[in-house]
Amino acid sequence: GIRKEIPDMRFAGLPYQEYRPVPGIKVKDLEHVDYCQYNRCYYHGLEDPGCDMNARSMREFRAWANQAPLGLYGYEFDVVNQALYLPMWRVFEDEMRIFKRMDLKRVKTEYSVNLNRLTGKNPLPRAQVGQLASRLAYYAWAMSAFDPDLDMDELLDDFCRRVYGDGAKEMRAYHDLMAATWGSMKSHITYFSNPARSVAEKFITPDIEKAARKHLAAAAEAVKGDKRAFSEVRLDAECFANWVKLAAEARAGGT
């Protein structure tokens, strides 16, 4: 009826919550439906043979692809209930290549835009602003969505060189450590707004904390005299300290 009045109107759909089960008929007259994939595991690859959670998610996702022109509505940056550094670029590298194979019509991710909290009467610390704390992850998501075949290692090298100057080598090692730790978690995490403390307890072990602090300290030493690069290293150190604090609180019995 709307198309009779506005012939060029286009429509899309959203398989979400109680509407997420795969329909028994073909979906017609929609440009795309953006499947809300909050039922995935955000630690592991979508086709990781050791992740039953992602296997279940992908069975439903692919079944939707048989019934409708498919897109994705992602929650990658909503995985925990606080604005934290999220070393998820390997997750993005994996998923975007799979989404390309599936011929998705589009992808989008949800995140809170809170840069305005940097100003005003009660500004947030920079390490508590998601766009700053996870700036590498935001950049990696955007670039891998634009080009799923990009070389993620080259992207990381370029980012570290431009952002950290003479601290690039140590910061690349730090980011690699954190991403590898995130991707090798023995548990699973799904849905969104998970308690950050419960994640931190498993993510930031004493050994990981020691190794990460070593890289951050070495990077800070390497960029002495470079005010801009030093401020970037310091920001990452503050972001890491937020994770360490949450891990300590969890081990002390916090929830």
C-alpha positions in Angstrom: 0.0 0.0 0.0 2.8 2.4 0.8 4.5 1.6 -2.5 1.4 2.8 -4.3 1.9 6.2 -2.8 5.8 6.1 -2.8 7.0 3.8 -5.6 10.6 4.1 -4.6 10.2 3.2 -0.9 12.4 0.4 0.2 11.9 -1.8 3.3 14.1 -3.9 5.6 13.5 -6.2 8.5 15.1 -7.1 11.8 15.1 -10.7 13.1 15.3 -9.9 16.8 14.3 -11.4 20.2 11.0 -13.3 19.7 11.1 -12.6 15.9 14.5 -14.3 15.5 13.3 -17.9 14.7 13.7 -18.8 11.1 10.4 -18.4 9.2 8.8 -21.3 7.3 8.2 -19.2 4.2 10.4 -17.0 2.0 10.6 -13.3 3.1 9.4 -11.2 0.2 9.4 -7.5 -0.6 12.3 -6.6 1.7 15.7 -5.3 0.6 17.4 -7.2 3.5 16.8 -8.5 7.0 19.5 -7.8 9.5 19.9 -10.8 11.7 20.6 -9.9 15.3 23.5 -12.2 16.2 23.6 -11.7 19.9 23.5 -15.5 20.3 27.1 -15.9 19.2 30.3 -16.3 21.2 32.4 -13.2 21.1 35.7 -14.9 22.1 35.9 -17.5 19.3 35.7 -17.7 15.5 32.3 -18.3 14.0 33.5 -21.6 12.6 35.7 -22.6 15.5 35.2 -26.4 15.9 35.5 -26.1 19.7 32.8 -23.5 20.0 29.3 -25.2 20.1 27.7 -21.8 20.8 28.9 -20.4 17.5 27.9 -23.6 15.7 24.3 -23.2 16.9 24.3 -19.5 16.0 25.6 -20.1 12.5 23.1 -22.9 11.8 20.3 -20.4 12.5 22.0 -17.6 10.6 22.5 -19.7 7.5 19.0 -20.9 7.7 17.8 -17.3 7.5 20.0 -16.8 4.5 17.8 -19.4 2.7 14.7 -17.5 3.4 15.7 -13.8 2.9 18.3 -11.4 1.6 20.4 -11.3 4.7 22.3 -8.7 6.6 23.9 -8.6 10.1 23.1 -6.5 13.1 26.1 -7.1 15.4 26.7 -6.4 19.1 30.5 -6.8 19.2 31.0 -3.6 21.2 28.2 -4.3 23.6 29.8 -7.5 24.9 30.4 -6.1 28.4 28.5 -3.6 30.4 31.3 -1.0 30.6 33.4 1.0 28.1 36.6 -1.0 28.0 39.5 -1.9 25.8 38.3 -4.8 23.6 41.0 -6.6 21.7 38.6 -8.2 19.2 40.2 -7.5 15.8 40.8 -11.2 15.1 37.1 -11.8 15.8 36.3 -9.1 13.2 38.8 -10.5 10.7 37.2 -13.9 11.0 33.6 -12.8 10.8 33.9 -10.4 7.9 35.5 -13.0 5.7 32.7 -15.5 6.5 30.0 -12.8 5.9 31.6 -12.1 2.5 31.3 -15.8 1.6 27.7 -15.7 2.7 27.1 -12.7 0.4 25.5 -10.5 3.1 23.8 -7.4 1.9 25.2 -5.3 4.7 26.7 -5.4 8.2 26.3 -3.0 11.1 27.4 -3.0 14.7 25.9 -1.3 17.7 27.8 0.9 20.1 27.3 3.9 22.3 28.6 7.2 21.1 29.8 8.9 24.3 32.5 11.3 23.1 30.3 14.1 24.6 31.2 12.8 28.0 34.8 14.1 27.5 33.5 17.6 28.1 31.1 19.2 30.6 30.9 19.4 34.3 31.7 15.8 35.0 33.8 14.5 32.1 34.7 10.8 31.9 38.4 9.8 32.0 39.6 9.0 28.4 40.0 5.4 29.3 36.3 5.1 30.1 35.2 6.4 26.7 34.6 3.4 24.4 35.7 5.2 21.2 39.1 5.9 22.8 39.5 2.8 24.9 38.8 0.5 21.9 40.0 2.8 19.2 42.1 0.0 17.6 39.1 -2.3 17.6 36.7 0.3 16.2 39.2 1.0 13.4 39.7 -2.7 12.7 35.9 -3.3 12.5 35.4 -0.5 10.0 38.3 -1.4 7.8 37.5 -5.1 7.8 33.9 -4.4 7.0 35.1 -2.2 4.1 37.5 -4.9 2.9 37.1 -8.4 4.4 40.2 -9.5 2.6 42.5 -7.0 4.2 45.7 -8.2 5.9 45.0 -7.6 9.6 48.7 -7.8 10.5 49.5 -5.0 8.1 46.7 -3.0 9.6 48.0 -3.5 13.1 51.6 -2.6 12.1 50.4 0.6 10.4 48.2 1.6 13.3 51.0 1.0 15.8 53.6 2.8 13.7 51.4 5.9 13.3 49.9 6.0 16.8 52.9 5.0 19.0 56.0 6.1 17.0 59.1 4.5 18.6 56.9 2.5 20.9 55.3 0.7 18.0 57.1 -2.6 18.5 56.3 -3.0 22.2 52.7 -1.8 21.7 52.2 -4.3 18.8 53.4 -7.0 21.2 51.0 -5.8 23.8 48.0 -5.8 21.5 48.9 -9.2 20.1 49.1 -10.6 23.7 45.7 -9.3 24.6 44.0 -10.4 21.4 45.5 -13.9 21.6 44.4 -14.2 25.3 40.9 -13.0 24.4 40.6 -15.5 21.5 41.9 -18.5 23.6 39.5 -18.1 26.5 38.3 -21.5 27.7 34.8 -20.2 28.5 32.2 -18.6 26.2 30.5 -15.3 26.2 27.3 -14.3 24.4 24.4 -12.0 24.4 25.4 -8.4 25.4 26.1 -6.2 28.5 27.8 -9.1 30.3 29.3 -8.1 33.8 32.8 -7.0 33.0 34.2 -8.4 36.3 33.2 -11.9 35.4 35.1 -11.5 32.1 38.1 -9.8 33.7 38.8 -12.6 36.2 39.5 -15.1 33.4 41.0 -12.6 31.0 43.5 -10.9 33.2 45.5 -13.7 34.9 48.6 -12.8 37.0 50.9 -14.0 34.2 49.0 -11.9 31.5 49.1 -8.9 33.8 52.9 -9.2 34.3 53.6 -9.7 30.6 51.3 -6.8 29.6 52.8 -4.4 32.1 56.3 -5.2 30.7 55.3 -4.3 27.2 53.5 -1.1 28.3 56.5 0.0 30.4 58.9 -0.6 27.6 56.7 1.3 25.2 56.5 4.3 27.6 60.3 4.3 27.9 60.7 4.1 24.1 58.6 7.2 23.5 60.1 9.5 26.1 60.3 13.0 24.6 57.4 12.3 22.2 54.5 13.9 23.9 51.8 12.7 21.5 53.0 9.1 21.4 53.5 9.0 25.2 49.9 10.2 25.7 48.7 7.3 23.5 50.8 4.7 25.4 49.6 6.2 28.7 45.9 5.9 27.5 46.4 2.2 26.8 48.0 1.7 30.2 45.0 3.3 31.8 42.7 1.1 29.8 44.6 -1.9 30.9 44.5 -0.7 34.5 40.7 -0.7 34.3 40.8 -4.4 33.4 43.2 -5.2 36.2 41.0 -3.4 38.7 38.0 -5.4 37.6 39.9 -8.7 37.8 41.0 -7.8 41.4 37.5 -7.0 42.4 36.1 -10.2 40.9 38.7 -12.3 42.8 37.8 -10.5 46.0 34.2 -11.6 45.6 32.7 -8.7 43.5 30.0 -9.3 40.9 
